Amino acid sequence: MTGRGTDRRRARTVAALLVLTALSLLSLDQRLAGPSPLADLRSAVATALGPMERGVDALASPRRWFDADTDERTAALEAEVDRLRSQLRTSTLDRARAAELDALLGLTSAAQFASVPARVVAASMAHGSERTVTIDVGTSDGVAADMTVINGDGLVGRVLAATVSTATVQLATDPRAQIGVRLAGSQQLGIARGDGARLGFELLDPLEPMAVGDEVVTFGSASGTPYVGGVPVGELTAVRGGVGAAVRTGILAPSVDFSALDLVAVVVEPPRNDPRDSVRPGPPVEPTGGPGG
């Protein structure tokens, strides 16, 4: 280590002497008139000091070394970040759609619904007015008015009208919608009515109990129009009026998230048998009581 330190000190000493020599020669050269006899010596010193000068200049201005390379690397990194972000968004969207499709297939399989899959391509959800969406299937796919529309979570609505390639669907939350329903796990009938964001519920028999947390499914009809039976509609979040009251009503939180509709299915042929509660997630619901329970 002592030898290396000595070498460094010698190098610094030599560099300093060269600098002093150069300065002295320059000063003397400027005082001489005519051709300078020191020109050759001055040139040799400049040649020796040139690399040192350039090194000092580069150290003083490091950006000259790195600007071009840094800009190029930065642009490449930004492009890679954009690509990864796009890939992440795409993969996240694909995973979400795969989950929706899986849930939809599970529901239609459990209920044995003959259905046509579709995508929501437009929506009309103005406050206080109709709640409808447009889907990308129509009469050429076997879709017609008054067919039930579902997704993997439950009832979306019914087809109002269809063209060759599209159909307009009235959502279950539309203020004009009235749906025949029943309490899951019992035969107790009621009517669900859209109110824009949620659904109101009225139990037809005032002597039958109902409670917060009860689930409601479509009652259905013999022809399966406009709603097939057994499709989850919502869960009671509020109940008004006790047993025996002239009118007993409640509020339903919809099973479907109507603000995020994407993949749906149109039931083009009702099942041979009422699926009852077979398409509901989770364990069977126990009847809340009454002679129909």
SEZAGU-673892 format. One record per residue (C-alpha): residue in one letter; residue number from 1; x, z, y. Coordinates in nm, 4 decimals. Layout:
N
A, NUM, X, Z, Y
...
This chain:
293
M, 1, 0.0000, 0.0000, 0.0000
T, 2, 0.2980, 0.0727, 0.2325
G, 3, 0.4292, -0.2818, 0.1819
R, 4, 0.0945, -0.4374, 0.2695
G, 5, 0.0635, -0.2263, 0.5854
T, 6, 0.4131, -0.3275, 0.6911
D, 7, 0.3295, -0.6955, 0.6365
R, 8, 0.0210, -0.6649, 0.8514
R, 9, 0.2136, -0.4964, 1.1341
R, 10, 0.4819, -0.7673, 1.1176
A, 11, 0.2173, -1.0400, 1.1329
R, 12, 0.0570, -0.8821, 1.4374
T, 13, 0.3953, -0.8437, 1.6060
V, 14, 0.4851, -1.2082, 1.5426
A, 15, 0.1458, -1.3219, 1.6777
A, 16, 0.1904, -1.1133, 1.9912
L, 17, 0.5421, -1.2515, 2.0490
L, 18, 0.4157, -1.6060, 2.0086
V, 19, 0.1423, -1.5462, 2.2640
L, 20, 0.3886, -1.3936, 2.5131
T, 21, 0.6299, -1.6808, 2.4569
A, 22, 0.3559, -1.9357, 2.5187
L, 23, 0.2515, -1.7663, 2.8397
S, 24, 0.6102, -1.7551, 2.9639
L, 25, 0.6672, -2.1218, 2.8820
L, 26, 0.3460, -2.2245, 3.0562
S, 27, 0.4390, -2.0301, 3.3675
L, 28, 0.7886, -2.1772, 3.3757
D, 29, 0.6623, -2.5285, 3.3011
Q, 30, 0.4239, -2.5179, 3.5966
R, 31, 0.7091, -2.4322, 3.8402
L, 32, 0.9240, -2.7262, 3.7305
A, 33, 0.8794, -3.0616, 3.9023
G, 34, 0.8733, -3.3912, 3.7175
P, 35, 0.8872, -3.4356, 3.3448
S, 36, 0.9132, -3.1020, 3.1777
P, 37, 1.2053, -3.0444, 2.9424
L, 38, 0.9905, -2.7859, 2.7753
A, 39, 0.7172, -3.0286, 2.6811
D, 40, 0.8251, -3.0573, 2.3183
L, 41, 0.8598, -2.6828, 2.2819
R, 42, 0.5243, -2.6233, 2.4510
S, 43, 0.3622, -2.8693, 2.2082
A, 44, 0.5119, -2.6911, 1.9092
V, 45, 0.3873, -2.3535, 2.0329
A, 46, 0.0377, -2.4968, 2.0950
T, 47, 0.0389, -2.6334, 1.7423
A, 48, 0.1270, -2.2910, 1.6025
L, 49, -0.1266, -2.1064, 1.8160
G, 50, -0.4109, -2.3580, 1.7729
P, 51, -0.5535, -2.2085, 1.4488
M, 52, -0.5353, -1.8599, 1.5993
E, 53, -0.7226, -1.9740, 1.9106
R, 54, -0.9914, -2.1464, 1.7056
G, 55, -1.0305, -1.8391, 1.4878
V, 56, -1.0762, -1.6129, 1.7885
D, 57, -1.3264, -1.8576, 1.9403
A, 58, -1.5239, -1.8700, 1.6167
L, 59, -1.5331, -1.4923, 1.5941
A, 60, -1.6568, -1.4752, 1.9496
S, 61, -1.9318, -1.7281, 1.8740
P, 62, -2.0403, -1.6647, 1.5110
R, 63, -2.3683, -1.8517, 1.5576
R, 64, -2.1678, -2.1779, 1.5461
W, 65, -2.0949, -2.0998, 1.1821
F, 66, -2.4429, -1.9968, 1.0793
D, 67, -2.7116, -2.1618, 1.2968
A, 68, -2.7608, -2.4845, 1.1027
D, 69, -2.7366, -2.3182, 0.7636
T, 70, -2.9670, -2.0313, 0.8679
D, 71, -3.2327, -2.2651, 1.0084
E, 72, -3.2316, -2.4663, 0.6890
R, 73, -3.2546, -2.1578, 0.4692
T, 74, -3.5312, -2.0088, 0.6863
A, 75, -3.7378, -2.3267, 0.6644
A, 76, -3.6940, -2.3331, 0.2860
L, 77, -3.7963, -1.9693, 0.2539
E, 78, -4.1031, -2.0177, 0.4751
A, 79, -4.2077, -2.3162, 0.2641
E, 80, -4.1660, -2.1116, -0.0529
V, 81, -4.3701, -1.8235, 0.0904
D, 82, -4.6507, -2.0636, 0.1854
R, 83, -4.6435, -2.2127, -0.1640
L, 84, -4.6593, -1.8712, -0.3306
R, 85, -4.9423, -1.7587, -0.1030
S, 86, -5.1390, -2.0720, -0.1870
Q, 87, -5.0705, -2.0229, -0.5562
L, 88, -5.1826, -1.6600, -0.5344
R, 89, -5.5061, -1.7555, -0.3593
T, 90, -5.5745, -2.0244, -0.6169
S, 91, -5.4994, -1.8048, -0.9148
T, 92, -5.7085, -1.5209, -0.7705
L, 93, -5.9984, -1.7614, -0.7157
D, 94, -5.9588, -1.9004, -1.0668
R, 95, -5.9611, -1.5508, -1.2157
A, 96, -6.2731, -1.4591, -1.0189
R, 97, -6.4537, -1.7737, -1.1317
A, 98, -6.3452, -1.7207, -1.4912
A, 99, -6.4909, -1.3678, -1.4772
E, 100, -6.8155, -1.5017, -1.3279
L, 101, -6.8380, -1.7694, -1.5946
D, 102, -6.7719, -1.5178, -1.8694
A, 103, -7.0487, -1.2890, -1.7422
L, 104, -7.2864, -1.5833, -1.7062
L, 105, -7.2200, -1.7026, -2.0605
G, 106, -7.2682, -1.3479, -2.1866
L, 107, -7.6101, -1.3207, -2.0229
T, 108, -7.7383, -1.6625, -2.1320
S, 109, -7.6076, -1.6083, -2.4853
A, 110, -7.7659, -1.2645, -2.5215
A, 111, -8.1009, -1.3908, -2.3922
Q, 112, -8.0724, -1.7263, -2.5718
F, 113, -8.1494, -1.9128, -2.2528
A, 114, -8.1060, -2.2905, -2.2565
S, 115, -7.9463, -2.3377, -1.9175
V, 116, -7.7558, -2.5758, -1.6905
P, 117, -7.4552, -2.4327, -1.5023
A, 118, -7.4282, -2.5028, -1.1307
R, 119, -7.2338, -2.4210, -0.8170
V, 120, -7.3782, -2.3022, -0.4875
V, 121, -7.2825, -2.5613, -0.2256
A, 122, -7.4840, -2.4514, 0.0792
A, 123, -7.6870, -2.1563, 0.2026
S, 124, -7.9628, -2.0812, 0.4517
M, 125, -7.9857, -1.7098, 0.5212
A, 126, -8.1037, -1.6753, 0.8808
H, 127, -8.2082, -1.3230, 0.9744
G, 128, -8.5803, -1.2640, 0.9331
S, 129, -8.6480, -1.6030, 0.7740
E, 130, -8.6024, -1.7813, 0.4453
R, 131, -8.3228, -1.7043, 0.2043
T, 132, -8.2331, -2.0194, 0.0137
V, 133, -7.9267, -2.1885, -0.1311
T, 134, -7.8515, -2.5403, -0.2462
I, 135, -7.6956, -2.5990, -0.5878
D, 136, -7.5201, -2.9075, -0.7218
V, 137, -7.7567, -2.9968, -1.0077
G, 138, -8.0916, -3.1749, -0.9933
T, 139, -8.3503, -3.3735, -1.1832
S, 140, -8.0826, -3.5839, -1.3515
D, 141, -7.9646, -3.2587, -1.5146
G, 142, -8.3145, -3.1571, -1.6259
V, 143, -8.3781, -2.9260, -1.3301
A, 144, -8.7302, -2.8994, -1.1863
A, 145, -8.9295, -2.6770, -0.9522
D, 146, -9.0209, -2.3247, -1.0668
M, 147, -8.7263, -2.2837, -1.3001
T, 148, -8.5448, -1.9492, -1.3043
V, 149, -8.1951, -1.9296, -1.1551
I, 150, -7.9549, -1.6570, -1.2693
N, 151, -7.5911, -1.5590, -1.2571
G, 152, -7.3877, -1.3192, -1.4693
D, 153, -7.5385, -1.0141, -1.2957
G, 154, -7.9068, -1.1020, -1.3033
L, 155, -8.1806, -1.2800, -1.1128
V, 156, -8.0795, -1.5145, -0.8311
G, 157, -8.4215, -1.6724, -0.7688
R, 158, -8.6241, -1.9776, -0.8571
V, 159, -8.6019, -2.3509, -0.7890
L, 160, -8.8241, -2.4557, -0.4991
A, 161, -8.7544, -2.8287, -0.5154
A, 162, -8.5064, -3.0678, -0.6741
T, 163, -8.3613, -3.4071, -0.5949
V, 164, -8.1664, -3.6276, -0.8319
S, 165, -7.8407, -3.4363, -0.7789
T, 166, -7.9250, -3.1104, -0.5975
A, 167, -8.1851, -2.8361, -0.5927
T, 168, -8.3070, -2.5800, -0.3403
V, 169, -8.3288, -2.2243, -0.4718
Q, 170, -8.5438, -1.9512, -0.3200
L, 171, -8.3476, -1.6278, -0.3508
A, 172, -8.5126, -1.3153, -0.4870
T, 173, -8.4555, -1.1481, -0.1481
D, 174, -8.6474, -1.4180, 0.0428
P, 175, -8.9357, -1.2507, 0.2352
R, 176, -9.1784, -1.4924, 0.0665
A, 177, -9.0632, -1.4090, -0.2864
Q, 178, -9.2907, -1.2076, -0.5179
I, 179, -9.1656, -1.1356, -0.8671
G, 180, -9.3511, -0.9840, -1.1601
V, 181, -9.1278, -0.7087, -1.2978
R, 182, -9.1287, -0.4030, -1.5201
L, 183, -8.9267, -0.0860, -1.5513
A, 184, -8.6497, -0.1356, -1.8068
G, 185, -8.7131, 0.0633, -2.1219
S, 186, -9.0906, 0.0727, -2.0681
Q, 187, -9.3932, -0.1517, -2.0321
Q, 188, -9.4735, -0.0345, -1.6809
L, 189, -9.5418, -0.3307, -1.4583
G, 190, -9.4806, -0.3757, -1.0906
I, 191, -9.4133, -0.6305, -0.8205
A, 192, -9.0829, -0.6864, -0.6456
R, 193, -9.0917, -0.8427, -0.3004
G, 194, -8.7973, -0.9718, -0.1006
D, 195, -8.7294, -0.8219, 0.2392
G, 196, -8.4223, -1.0185, 0.3433
A, 197, -8.1425, -0.7974, 0.2135
R, 198, -8.3058, -0.5883, -0.0590
L, 199, -8.6321, -0.5886, -0.2502
G, 200, -8.9364, -0.3694, -0.2198
F, 201, -9.0998, -0.2449, -0.5406
E, 202, -9.4558, -0.1391, -0.6140
L, 203, -9.5567, 0.0189, -0.9432
L, 204, -9.9031, -0.1010, -1.0473
D, 205, -10.0073, 0.2188, -1.2282
P, 206, -9.9848, 0.5141, -0.9852
L, 207, -9.9951, 0.7600, -1.2748
E, 208, -9.6717, 0.6361, -1.4278
P, 209, -9.3461, 0.8037, -1.3273
M, 210, -9.0555, 0.6223, -1.1689
A, 211, -8.7342, 0.7602, -1.0306
V, 212, -8.4208, 0.6694, -0.8412
G, 213, -8.1802, 0.5033, -1.0832
D, 214, -8.4523, 0.3277, -1.2859
E, 215, -8.3687, -0.0352, -1.3518
V, 216, -8.6121, -0.3199, -1.3081
V, 217, -8.6180, -0.6514, -1.4986
T, 218, -8.8384, -0.9606, -1.4787
F, 219, -9.1635, -0.9394, -1.6711
G, 220, -9.1816, -1.3126, -1.7348
S, 221, -9.4719, -1.5284, -1.8421
A, 222, -9.5734, -1.7333, -2.1433
S, 223, -9.4305, -2.0536, -1.9982
G, 224, -9.1246, -1.8876, -1.8474
T, 225, -9.2116, -2.0147, -1.5004
P, 226, -9.1316, -1.9311, -1.2342
Y, 227, -8.9367, -1.6436, -1.3945
V, 228, -8.8319, -1.5898, -1.7528
G, 229, -8.8502, -1.2334, -1.8848
G, 230, -8.5813, -0.9716, -1.9246
V, 231, -8.3502, -1.0726, -1.6379
P, 232, -8.2065, -0.7774, -1.4393
V, 233, -8.3541, -0.7643, -1.0877
G, 234, -8.2286, -0.4385, -0.9405
E, 235, -8.2069, -0.0604, -0.9432
L, 236, -8.4346, 0.1824, -0.7629
T, 237, -8.2532, 0.3531, -0.4780
A, 238, -8.5568, 0.5176, -0.3174
V, 239, -8.9091, 0.6137, -0.4265
R, 240, -9.2049, 0.6778, -0.1964
G, 241, -9.5175, 0.8573, -0.3130
G, 242, -9.5595, 1.0997, -0.6019
V, 243, -9.7428, 1.0521, -0.9302
G, 244, -10.1104, 0.9855, -0.8622
A, 245, -10.0601, 0.8592, -0.5075
A, 246, -10.2776, 0.5631, -0.4119
V, 247, -9.9656, 0.3508, -0.3597
R, 248, -9.6231, 0.4147, -0.5099
T, 249, -9.3385, 0.2088, -0.3795
G, 250, -8.9637, 0.1995, -0.3973
I, 251, -8.6569, 0.0130, -0.2761
L, 252, -8.4482, -0.1966, -0.5130
A, 253, -8.0786, -0.2640, -0.4717
P, 254, -8.0426, -0.6163, -0.6166
S, 255, -7.8377, -0.6650, -0.9320
V, 256, -7.6869, -0.9770, -0.7728
D, 257, -7.4515, -0.9834, -0.4747
F, 258, -7.6271, -1.2495, -0.2677
S, 259, -7.3445, -1.2600, -0.0138
A, 260, -7.0986, -1.3948, -0.2730
L, 261, -7.2928, -1.6479, -0.4786
D, 262, -7.0862, -1.9138, -0.6516
L, 263, -7.1496, -1.9901, -1.0183
V, 264, -7.5134, -1.9814, -1.1298
A, 265, -7.7287, -2.1291, -1.4055
V, 266, -8.0756, -2.2800, -1.4135
V, 267, -8.2842, -2.1816, -1.7165
V, 268, -8.4238, -2.5199, -1.8200
E, 269, -8.6021, -2.3889, -2.1304
P, 270, -8.7352, -2.0341, -2.1873
P, 271, -8.6356, -1.8480, -2.5041
R, 272, -8.8721, -1.8353, -2.8012
N, 273, -8.8792, -1.4569, -2.7823
D, 274, -8.8752, -1.2238, -2.4833
P, 275, -8.5204, -1.0872, -2.4602
R, 276, -8.6605, -0.7565, -2.3354
D, 277, -8.3640, -0.5415, -2.2291
S, 278, -8.0986, -0.7230, -2.4325
V, 279, -7.9259, -0.8770, -2.1321
R, 280, -7.8870, -0.5524, -1.9435
P, 281, -7.5337, -0.4130, -1.9334
G, 282, -7.4748, -0.0713, -2.0836
P, 283, -7.6817, 0.1356, -2.3289
P, 284, -8.0603, 0.0939, -2.3627
V, 285, -8.2690, 0.2673, -2.0993
E, 286, -8.4881, 0.5540, -2.2162
P, 287, -8.8535, 0.5264, -2.1118
T, 288, -8.9429, 0.7452, -1.8126
G, 289, -9.2629, 0.8549, -1.9829
G, 290, -9.6315, 0.7676, -1.9964
P, 291, -9.8425, 0.6089, -2.2689
G, 292, -9.6603, 0.2775, -2.2355
G, 293, -9.3151, 0.4404, -2.2833
